[in-house]
Amino acid sequence: MSSSNGGHRLYGEDAVTALRVIKAVQRLGFTLEEVAELLEAGRHRHGHPPPASRNEPRRSSPT
């Protein structure tokens, strides 16, 4: 990941868009797990491959 001259991290447009979506749906009351499912469904629907981290086994959350 690159940084600005001031040392701030620089993110790509896709990352910024994903973060905005995440924060918006969290404000609507969705859990992070639900947000992840929505993002995955959106990527699948629009033909984007999932990020490498999505190929790793998911940890189950305590119930």
N, C-alpha and C positions, 0 to 999 in steps of 0.2 A: 504494500500500500504506500502511496506517495504522500508527501507532506508539503504544505505551503512553506514559503520563506519564513513565516512566523511560527512554524512548527505544528500547525493544525493539520489533522488528517484530511485528506481529500478523498471523497467518495464519488463513485460513478453515479450517473443518472438513475440507473436501475436500483441501486442501493438506497438512494435518497427517496425514490418513489415507494419502495417497499417499506421503509421506515415510516413514511407519512401514512401509508395504509395501515400499518400495525398500530400506530398511535391513535388513528381515527377510530378503528374498530374496538380498540381497548376502551376508548371513551364511551362507546356504545354498550359496553358491558361484556364483550367477548373475552374469554380466557386466552392465554398465550397458546394453549393447545388448539383451541378453536381457530385462532388467527393462523397458526401454522397450517391447519387443514385448508383454510380458505386460500392461503397463498399457494399451496401445493395444487389445489384444484384450478386456480387461475393459471398457473404455469402450464399445467397439463392441457387445459382448454386452449391456450394460446400457443402451444407447441414449443414452449421453452423447456429445456432439460432442467431437472432439479439440480440445485447446487450439490457439490460433492459431499457435503456434510449430511445431506438427506439420504445418502446411500448407506450411512452407518446405522447400526441397529438403534432403535429408539428405546429409551429407558421408560419403563412404565411409571406413572406417577402414583404415589400412595393414595388410596381411597379411604 
